[in-house]
């Protein structure tokens, strides 16, 4: 898959384009993405996706809490796996945020991306002050040479499948619900960092991974799988601030079962399988050690059932 950041260095062949944020590339997004793939095949066009970087929410609210469901690498991989041939990374900066709808369509959709047909969610808004919507984009497209389709997102019951709904499921510790809405397990990707090595002193060394801009799931203990150097291991993880040791930084800590390798600096992927219990403060390290032992037993039982 060709990844194009900003304006292309040469003119690209025309495409059927899925336009949006696509954070999570979840079951709701598939309605837009699959419609784009079908159009590309039927019309002999390149199948392409365009996303904004940074996410407009981060641009307009730089101090907002972390909210991402996946990082950029995971997003590109998911889009590639669906069969897209091109991914456009649109720089969402002051210049782009200030574009009126027609300027955005002329500069970006036809000038950069060379879109022949654009697919968006039915509630898509764009342009300065969100002044554009699907009917406006369709009118502009008919004037300057591309088609537009607004696609209704997939719904479960009366509620559409959305990134905000998935974030809420994660915040509630509803891992199975989040998995169903995503269409895949929720995975945090990150490098192993040096921590305070306190876990090692009580017999439960952990791989410490920054949560970065990932949304925060319910603080507590999880049964997890962790991929390291193309090998999948199982373990028990804690997400939170570690109140027993007066921690303040939000952190993902994974104790990998039956594993003793030095993996500092290595990239990992942590797959959340089951929420076991909320984070709590214990009366000293001995009590914490005893509880982690129980958590490990519970996690092994869950993971054995997943085999």
NORHUBEL-V212856 format. One record per helix or strand of 3 or more residues. SS is the DSSP state (2 for helix, 1 for strand). FROM is the first residue (numbers start at 1). TO is the last residue. Records with the same first field share a line. If there is no record, write none. Layout:
BEGIN
SS = FROM-TO ; FROM-TO
END
This chain:
BEGIN
1 = 2-5 ; 15-19 ; 46-53 ; 86-91 ; 115-121 ; 147-151 ; 187-193 ; 207-209 ; 220-228 ; 231-240 ; 251-256 ; 267-278
2 = 29-43 ; 56-60 ; 72-82 ; 94-97 ; 101-112 ; 128-130 ; 134-144 ; 163-171 ; 175-182 ; 198-201 ; 243-245 ; 285-306
END
